[in-house]
């Protein structure tokens, strides 16, 4: 979500639309001081609700200075504070919009490990969140599928407008010999071996257990047919190995000698190491049970990499229409189909999908078209100050 805010601010600058951000972070934090954005950091919020007594009076004082307000996310105090401030200010308050970032997805009300949170959300919706959502000038969605899913879990759901603005993702740095050499120096076995890349949090929602299980079966079948076949490695990169779920994944791999030889856990990758991992991969894989947008998916497309994804990644339709994705159910059977399809695909077809991947990024997910849509739907062309982001 913070990356979406940064992209929005940068993307609107060329249009001379100024943005300021109010956040519940420590003003002395190094990332606040180093940021080129205008950030009003009011200090950490307390508890899971992120209550901060300074936020409401700040909003009452400063909101009339802005033309539009965008609230990112739901279920916490900032949205409630904004709603109260708008009511207090009255007719001189600017229009506010809410960008849920997938937080109205029915998955979060159905997932077995979230029953108490789901009940909390029902109660919170009844007394607070529905007023914020239905009172907004509009809800901003990253894609059509997010818009559709948001209508399901709560009632009454009557937003004044539903706006599909998209979400732009910045261009990756160009592939360079230096970044690739850095990556291959750390992981020399990948220099001469093809690999599939998973790059995300190692979390139950992402379907990593299914991925490992199905990848093991693919290895077994490939080697059974031809003991000398080139098997693509599987790179599982991201934070979370120290969690209970992460340790489960490690045990799953350790229990199989074949998997231990073919699966690599480099941890969290950033900067040139991350981009080199994308550029060096054959394809990106994410069999997630729920993914509102999937910035990592789009980053892979921007690097010209086909994506093997579940139909619970909300942008799957746009990518599939561009013929840059293999899509299946978020189940063991579906995940196996993803891997089986890719490993049996002719090289010429893979090359075509690589070209389509970059075209899909440029058409659907580059910053410029998303910003054009945002400016149009929020009617920002005639504003003076632009939005403040909460």
N, C-alpha and C positions, 0 to 999 in steps of 0.2 A: 504493500500500500504506500509506503514512503517513497518507493521508486516511482510509482505512478504520479505522486505529487511533484517530484522533481522533474519528471518528463513534461508534465502539464505546464509548469512554470517556465521551463526552458522553451517549450514549443510555442508558447504564446508571445514570447518576447519579440520575435521578428515582426509580429503584427502590431507592435507598440501597445500591447495590452499588459499592464503592470499587474503583478501578483504579489501578495504578501501572505505569509503563513503564520498562524498562531498555533502554538503547540504546547503540550504539557511535558516539556523537557527542561533539563537544567540549562540555564543560560550560559553557564561556565563550561559546558561540555565542549570538547575539542571540535566535534563535528558541527556544532552550532556556530562556533567562532570561525570555522574554515569555510562555511557555506557562502556562496555568492548570493543566495536568496535573502530577501528581507524576512527575517524570522523573529517573531515575538514569542520568546520562550518564557513561560510563566512559572516554571518549576514543575517538578514531578507531581502527578496525581496520586492519591492514596487509594489503596485497595483495588479490587478487580474492577470497580466502577470508575476508577481514575478521577475521583472527586478532587477538585482544586478550587478553593474559595476565591481565588483571584480571577478566575475565568469569567464568571457572570458579570461582575462590574466592568471588566475590561471590554466585554462585548457591548454592554449598554452604552459605554462611552464612545467606542470607536466604530461600531457598525454603520452609522450614518455616513461615514467617510468613503464607503465602498458601494459599488454598483451591483455586484452579485456576490453571494456567499456560497461556497461549496463545502459541505460536510462530508468527510471521508470516513466511512464505516458507521456501524450502528452499535446499540446495546451498551453504550457508556455515557458518562456524564457530559462530555462536550456537546453531544446532540441535544440533550435536555437543557443545558445552559443556554444554547443558542435559541431554542424554542422559547424559553422564558424571556430572553432578552428581546426577541422580535415582538413578543406580546407586549412587553413593557414599553418599547419604543413606539409601537403603533404604526401609523401610516407612513412615517418617514423611514421605516426600516427597509432595507433592500430585499429583493427576492432572494430566497435561499433554495439551494438544490442539494439533494442527498445522493451520494455515490456509494451504494452499499458494498461494492467489491465482493459480491457473492454471499454476503451475510444473511440474505433472505433465501438461500438455497434450502430446499426441503431435506437435503442430506443431513443437515445439522440437527433436525428435529427427529430423524429416524435412526441415526447411528447408535449402535448398542451401548457404546461407552459414554454417551452424552445424555442419558435419560434425565438426570437432575438438571442439567443445563437446559435441556429442552423444556422441562416444566417451568423453569425460571423464565425462559423466553416467552412462554405463553402468558404468564402473569405480567411480565414487564410490557409485553405488547398491549395488553388490555388497558393498562393504566397510563403508560407513557409513550412507547415507541410508535404506536399507531397514530398518535397526534402529531409526532414529528414527521413521519412518512406522509400521511395524508394532508398535512398542512404545508408541505413543501411546494414550491412552484413547479417542481418536477423531480423525478428520479432519473439518474444518469446511469446507464448500463454499458458494459463493455462489449456486449454482443447480444444477438437476438435470443440465444438460448438462456442467458442469464435473465433477460426480461421475462421470458415465458415461465421459468422456474420460480421467479419471485412472486408470482401470483398464487402459488399453491399453498404455502404452509399457514398463513395467518389471515384472520378475518376480524373486522372489516378492513379490506385492502382497497383503498380508493384514492390512489395518487392522482393529482390534478393532471399531470402529464407523465408519459414514459418516453424517455429520450435515449436512443441507442447512439452513443457518441463514439464508441470504439475506445481503444487505448493504444496509443502509439508506443513503440519500443525503439530506442535509439539504435542507430547504425552501429554494428560492431567495428572494432578496429580492423584494418586490413591484415590479412594473413602475412606473416613475415618469417623469414628464416630464423631470426633471433628468438621469437616466441616458440617456434616449433622445436628448436634446439634445446631451449630451456626445459620444455616439457619432456622431450625424449631423453635428456640427461637424467631426469628424475625417474623416468619409467622406460628404461631402455628396451624392455621386452615388447613395447608397443611400436617401436620404430619399424619393425618388419612384420607386424601382425595387425590384421583388421580388428576393429572392435566396435561394439555397440555402447552407447553412452547413456547412462541414467544420471542426471544431475539435478538433485532436488533434496529436500529434507528426507532423511530416512525415517519414515513415519508410516504407521499402519494405513493411513488414508491414501498413501501413494502406491500401495499394492506391491511393495518390494518383495514380500514373502512369495507372492504368486510369481513374480518375475524370476526369482531365483529357482523356485521349484520347476517352472516350465523351461527355463534355460538349461537346467540339468537334464531334463528329458530330451531336449533338442540335441545336446552334446552326445547323449547316449545313442540316439538314433543315427546321427551323422557318422559317428565312429563305428557303429555296427555295420553300416553300409560300406564304408571305406575307412579303414584304420589310418590312412595317410591324408585324409581330407583336411583342408585348412578350416579350422573352427574359429569363428570370430570370438575374441575375448568379450567379456562383459565388464565394463567399468561402472561401479556404483559410487558416485562422488556426491558428497554432501554431509552436512552435520547430522548428528543423531546416533552415531554408533555407540555412544556412552549410555544411551537410554535402555530401558528393558527391552523395547522392541528392537533396537539396534543390536543388542547382545544376542537376541533370538536369531537375527539374520546371520550374524557371525557364526553361531553354532550350526545353523542350517548349512552353511558353506563348509565349515570344518568337518561336518559329518560325512562329506562326500569327497574322496580323493580327486575325482574328476573336476568337481567344482573348484576345489582349492587351486588347481592348476590353471583355471581359466578366468576366475573372478578376481578383480582387483579393487581394493578400497583405498583410494588416495585421500579420503577426507574431504573437507571443504576446499574447493578451488576458487581462486579469485584472480582478477587482473589478467595478465597474459597467460597464466597457467589455465585459467578457465577457458579463454578463447582458443587456446591451442588444443584443448581437449575437444571442443566442438569441431574445429577444423580438421582434426585428425580422425574423427569418427566416421564410420560408414553411415550410421543413422542414429537418431535419438530415440529413446524408448521411455514411455511413461504410462503404465497401465493403471492410472489413478482411479480411485473410487469417487473422487469429487475434485474438480479443478475449475475455478471460476473463469480464469483467463489462461494462466500458464505462461508467465514471462519466459521461463526457460525453453518452452516449446517454440515460442516466437524467435528467441535468440538463435535456436538451432536452425530454423528456417532462414534467418538472415545470413547465416553462415553457409547456406546452400545444402543443408542436411535434411533428408526426408525424416518424417517423424512416425513412430509406431506408437499409437495412443489409443486409449479407451474412449468409448462414446460418452464418458462422463467428464471429459475435458470439453468445456462449453464451446470452444471455438472449433470443434472438430469438423463441423459442416463446411465452414469456409475453407479449411485446409483440404478437406476431401474433394470439394468441388474443383480445387486447383490441381488435383491429382498429385499432391505432395505428401499424402499420408496413407498409412495403413491403419484402419480403424476396426475395433472389435469390442465386444462386451468387456466390462471390468470383472471378469471371472477367470478362474484358472484355464478353462477351455478357451475363452477369448484371448487371453494372454499367450497361450500356446499357439493359437492361430496367427497372431502378430509375428511371432518369432519364426514359425514355420514358413509363412508366406515370404518373409524377407530372405531367409537363408536359402530358399529355392528359387528366388527371382533371378532371371538372367542379368548379367552385368549391364547389358544395353538398357534394360528397363530401369535399373538402379540409376544409371546416368541421367535418364530422362527425368526421373523423380527429383534428382538433385537440382536440375535446372528449374523444374517446377517449384521447388521449395523457395528459391530466391524470389521467383515471380510472385508467389503467394504472399511473402513478406511485403514486397513493394506494393502490392495491390491492396492488402487488407490491414497491415499492421505497422507500416512506417509512420513516423511521427506526423508528417505533413497532412495526409488525408484525415487522420484522427483530429488534428487541431482545426482543420477546416470545418469538420462536422461539429466540433464543440463550439466554435465561434458562431456558426449558423444557428444551432439549436438554442444556445443560450443568449442569442442576439447581442453579442459582445461588440459588434462593429461600431456602434454609436456610443459606447460607454467611455468614460474618461479614465477611471482608475482600475477597472478590471476586478476580478474576484479576490476575496481573501479566502484562504483555505484553512479550515479548522480540522 
